[in-house]
Amino acid sequence: MVTPATRSFTEVEYLAVEHASETKHEFVAGVIVAMAPARPPHNMLAASATMALGGLVGPRDCVVMSSDQRVHVPSTRLYAYPDVTVACGERRYDDGEPPSLLNPTVLVEVTSDTTEEYDRGTKFLHYQGIESLREYLVISHRELRVFHHRRLDTGQWLLTELAGADASVELPTLGGSIALQSLYAKVALDEGRRG
């Protein structure tokens, strides 16, 4: 992400800026944040997660969406573009243009040098405000490591950290698992870096 301006905006102003812009922006606590272009490993991991989740969805009444699908959390006023979104059952949207999804079931973020702390911290706190959200994955851009957050029946969140080529992420909501080895296959984590 690019360093945001300090002026506070309303949601209406954000949506107007976003509608007129050729680049994507997230909206966090009154701040419009331009999204920086991603590095090749980030893009590969997001695509790999999309394919893996698509395989798990199978005949279920779920769809997998790319990072172009904006998600809105009304309770915290967050507008974000997760790297991968899974929505099951009837999908609900706000009245924005384009519309933002209100009821994702699974969200995935791939970290970057500038978003890692945010993805694992504040952004997850926002995402917890989505009643329909059952699982949240944070995929590391540094090493074979995934942080899996799962909402329990009590409403509490269980964090499982998985690492290494032999590990697999169990996704009870989708009735399957994703092996880290397949998720990170063909991904050179330093690809595209200078020096």
N, C-alpha and C positions, 0 to 999 in steps of 0.2 A: 504494500500500500504506500501511497505517497503521503507526505506530511500534510495534514489538513489545515485549512484556514481556521482562524480563531473565531470568526463570526458565527453566531448561532442562527440556524435556519429552522423554519417550520417544515412539517411534512409536505404541505402543499408546495412550498418553494422548492424543496428537494425533488418532488415528482416532476415539477416543471423543468428544472435543470436536467434531470435524467431523461425526460422525454425529448428534449432538444439536443442532447449530446450524442456524439458518435462513440464515446467511450463510456464504460460502466462506472458507476459510483455507488458506494454503500452509504447508508445514513445511520449514524451512531450518535445518540444523545445530542441531537441538534447540529451535528457536524457532518458535512458532506465530504466523503473521502474517496478520491480517485483511486481506481484499482490499477496497479502497475502491471505491465506485461509479465507473464510468468516465464521461468526458465524451462528448457526442454525436459529435465527430469520431472518437474512438477506436472507438466502437460502429459507426459507418459504415464505417470502414476494416476492422474485423474482419469485418463482414458482406460487404463487397466482396471481401475475400480468400477468404472461405468460398465465395462464388459462383464466383469465378475458378478456384479449385482444384477445385471440383465440376465445372466445365466441362472441366478437363484430365484428371480421373480417367476420365471417359467409361466405356468398356467394361472398363477395367482392373479387376483384383481389389483395388480400394482403396476406402476410405470416407473421407469428410470429416466431422469431428466439431466441435461448437461448444465454447465455453469452459467448458461444464459437465462436459466429460470430464476427469477428473483423470488425470495421468500420474505414475508412480512411477519413480524412479531408485534401485534397491536399493543400488548401489555407493556412493552419496553420501547416501542416506536422504532425498533430496528428494521432496516431494509438491508438484506444481504444477498449475495450471490454465492451460495455454497458450491463447492467444486462438483459434487454429485448430490442429487436429491431423489429419494424414492418416495412415492405417494401411493398409498393403498386405499382402496374403496373410493367413494365419491370424493372428487377433488373440489375444494372450495377456494375461491379467489376473491381479492378485493376489487375495487372498481378502477384501479390504476390503469394506465396505458403505457406499456403493456401490463397486464394484470399480474399481481404478486400472489404466489401460492400461500395459503394460510394454514394448511394442515398436512405438512410433510410427516412421513412415518420414520424415515431414516435420512440422516444428513451426513455428508462426508466432507471434510476439509483436508487438503494436502498442505502441509506447512511450507513456509519459505523463510528465508533469513529475516524478513521484516514482519511476518505475520505469526510466527510460531507461538510466542507468548499469548498473543491475542486469541488465536484459534483454540488454545488449550485453557484459557482463562475467561476473560470477559465475554468473548463471543459465546462460549458455552453457557455462561450464566444467562445471556439473552435467550439462547435456544431453549433453555429449561422452561421458559414461559410459553412454549408451544405445547398445548395439552396433548395433541396427537403424536408428538415425537416419542418414539420408543427407543431408538438407538442413534448414537452419534459416534462416528469414527474420525480420529485425527491420525492421518498417515504422515510419518516423518519423511522429510526430504533429505535427511542426513544419514540414515541407516535403516536397516530392515527392522522397523519398529512401528507398531500401531497401538494407539490408545483407544480402547473401546469402552464407551459409556452406555450403560443399559438401564432404563427406567424400570424399577421393580414395582410390583403390585402395591407396595406401600407408598409409592411416589418418590422414594429415595432413588439415588443414582448409584450404580455399582460400576467402579472403574476397574478394568482389567488391562494390564499392559502386557503386550506380546512382542517378543523380539526373536530374531534369528530365522533362518530358512526353514527350520522344522516346525515353526509355530503356525497355528491357524486361528482365525477369528471366527468364533461361533456367533451366528446371527439368528437367535431364536425367532425373532419376528418374521424372518423370511424362510425359516426352516432349513438352514444350511450353514456352510462355513466357507471361508476364503483362506487359502493357504498363502502365507506371506511370500513363499518362494514363487508362486505364480503371479502374485501382485507385483513383485519387483523384477520379474523376468525381463531381460533385455534392457533394464534401466541402469545406465551408468550414472551414479549420483553426482559425479563431477562434470558431466557432459555440459559443454557450453560455457564453462568457467575459463577465464583468462589466467594464464600463468599458473 
